[in-house]
């Protein structure tokens, strides 16, 4: 479920293209398993 939520968040941000957004769990996003997610956002 967790991977689905993060993928959906990434999809929503990319689709809506807001001027800014806030994401939490900063420590967790540094985990190598989220590299794909981070690359798509930045």
N, CA, C and O of each residue as an XYZ file, in Angstrom:
168
protein
N       0.822     -1.196      0.000
C       0.000      0.000      0.000
C       0.864      1.256      0.000
O       0.546      2.219     -0.698
N       1.949      1.263      0.770
C       2.780      2.453      0.883
C       3.339      2.873     -0.473
O       3.310      4.058     -0.806
N       3.850      1.919     -1.265
C       4.402      2.247     -2.574
C       3.318      2.814     -3.480
O       3.588      3.714     -4.276
N       2.102      2.302     -3.372
C       0.992      2.785     -4.186
C       0.674      4.241     -3.842
O       0.428      5.045     -4.741
N       0.678      4.581     -2.583
C       0.387      5.954     -2.169
C       1.459      6.916     -2.678
O       1.138      8.003     -3.158
N       2.720      6.525     -2.577
C       3.795      7.392     -3.048
C       3.756      7.548     -4.557
O       3.986      8.639     -5.077
N       3.464      6.461     -5.265
C       3.339      6.540     -6.710
C       2.171      7.422     -7.115
O       2.263      8.176     -8.084
N       1.083      7.330     -6.382
C      -0.091      8.158     -6.671
C       0.196      9.619     -6.384
O      -0.250     10.495     -7.125
N       0.932      9.893     -5.323
C       1.308     11.274     -5.008
C       2.152     11.846     -6.137
O       1.908     12.962     -6.594
N       3.143     11.087     -6.589
C       4.000     11.513     -7.697
C       3.172     11.752     -8.956
O       3.370     12.754     -9.643
N       2.259     10.854     -9.263
C       1.409     10.989    -10.446
C       0.559     12.255    -10.349
O       0.435     13.001    -11.320
N      -0.019     12.491     -9.184
C      -0.870     13.663     -8.995
C      -0.084     14.964     -9.152
O      -0.545     15.891     -9.817
N       1.088     15.035     -8.548
C       1.914     16.238     -8.660
C       2.302     16.481    -10.117
O       2.242     17.614    -10.595
N       2.696     15.429    -10.819
C       3.073     15.580    -12.224
C       1.881     15.948    -13.100
O       2.049     16.688    -14.070
N       0.697     15.463    -12.794
C      -0.493     15.762    -13.589
C      -1.010     17.179    -13.323
O      -1.386     17.894    -14.252
N      -1.025     17.573    -12.056
C      -1.575     18.875    -11.672
C      -0.573     19.999    -11.932
O      -0.963     21.122    -12.251
N       0.706     19.698    -11.795
C       1.786     20.667    -11.978
C       1.580     21.939    -11.138
O       1.520     23.045    -11.675
N       1.473     21.762     -9.826
C       1.282     22.936     -8.967
C       2.555     23.782     -8.902
O       3.645     23.297     -9.206
N       2.414     25.006     -8.516
C       3.593     25.872     -8.348
C       4.467     25.385     -7.205
O       5.665     25.667     -7.176
N       3.885     24.664     -6.273
C       4.622     24.109     -5.142
C       3.806     23.003     -4.508
O       2.608     22.885     -4.762
N       4.449     22.195     -3.687
C       3.759     21.144     -2.954
C       4.570     20.801     -1.721
O       5.760     21.108     -1.647
N       3.935     20.173     -0.765
C       4.593     19.771      0.472
C       4.521     18.257      0.578
O       3.459     17.661      0.398
N       5.653     17.646      0.869
C       5.710     16.208      1.115
C       6.349     15.998      2.485
O       7.258     16.733      2.870
N       5.881     15.013      3.205
C       6.436     14.728      4.521
C       7.290     13.469      4.479
O       7.505     12.896      3.410
N       7.771     13.043      5.624
C       8.630     11.873      5.774
C       9.967     12.103      5.064
O      10.430     11.254      4.302
N      10.567     13.239      5.318
C      11.818     13.613      4.654
C      12.910     12.575      4.900
O      13.647     12.229      3.977
N      13.022     12.088      6.100
C      14.036     11.078      6.394
C      13.803      9.831      5.552
O      14.748      9.275      4.992
N      12.577      9.396      5.462
C      12.248      8.195      4.708
C      12.498      8.334      3.221
O      12.841      7.347      2.570
N      12.340      9.511      2.664
C      12.499      9.691      1.224
C      13.967      9.567      0.799
O      14.257      9.411     -0.387
N      14.876      9.635      1.747
C      16.294      9.449      1.434
C      16.664      7.976      1.279
O      17.776      7.661      0.855
N      15.748      7.077      1.617
C      15.974      5.652      1.463
C      16.148      5.332     -0.027
O      15.355      5.800     -0.844
N      17.165      4.547     -0.398
C      17.418      4.227     -1.810
C      16.226      3.639     -2.554
O      16.161      3.749     -3.778
N      15.281      3.016     -1.849
C      14.132      2.442     -2.556
C      13.231      3.519     -3.152
O      12.363      3.203     -3.966
N      13.414      4.780     -2.770
C      12.620      5.878     -3.312
C      13.364      6.685     -4.377
O      12.890      7.751     -4.768
N      14.510      6.208     -4.854
C      15.280      6.936     -5.863
C      14.445      7.279     -7.087
O      14.522      8.399     -7.592
N      13.649      6.329     -7.573
C      12.823      6.575     -8.752
C      11.836      7.715     -8.489
O      11.662      8.595     -9.332
N      11.204      7.696     -7.342
C      10.248      8.733     -6.966
C      10.932     10.097     -6.913
O      10.413     11.071     -7.458
N      12.082     10.173     -6.266
C      12.797     11.434     -6.128
C      13.249     11.958     -7.491
O      13.146     13.155     -7.761
N      13.746     11.069     -8.347
C      14.170     11.488     -9.687
C      13.013     12.059    -10.488
O      13.203     13.027    -11.225
N      11.824     11.492    -10.366
C      10.672     11.973    -11.118
C      10.160     13.319    -10.625
O       9.593     14.090    -11.399
N      10.352     13.602     -9.360
C       9.897     14.871     -8.803
C      10.902     15.975     -9.089
O      10.521     17.084     -9.466
N      12.177     15.678     -8.913
C      13.201     16.693     -9.129
C      13.676     16.628    -10.546
O      14.545     17.404    -10.942
